[in-house]
Amino acid sequence: MSASLQKSAPRMAAIRSRRHEAGFYETTVFVHELARKAIDSAIATGRFKSRREAMEAVIHAAYMPEESATNPR
């Protein structure tokens, strides 16, 4: 393992731990190339900062619409 990966592994583990403690769970999804391009376009135009943020916004809008309306990201 490279030195940079060795240094970042504990940092990422700490971030994951904090997110888990806050009630978040990591989920891997496959998206079609067209969806990925649409997400990347939304990021490029400034609508979202990252793919994670874009996907969270969509998930919240679909499954937690009341929260999305009162607490936009």
Stockholm file with secondary structure:
# STOCKHOLM 1.0

chainA/1-73         MSASLQKSAPRMAAIRSRRHEAGFYETTVFVHELARKAIDSAIATGRFKSRREAMEAVIHAAYMPEESATNPR
#=GR chainA/1-73 SS CCHHHHHHHHHHHHHHHHHHHTTCCCCCCCCCHHHHHHHHHHHHTTSCSSHHHHHHHHHHHHHCHHHHHHSCC
#=GC SS_cons        CCHHHHHHHHHHHHHHHHHHHTTCCCCCCCCCHHHHHHHHHHHHTTSCSSHHHHHHHHHHHHHCHHHHHHSCC
//
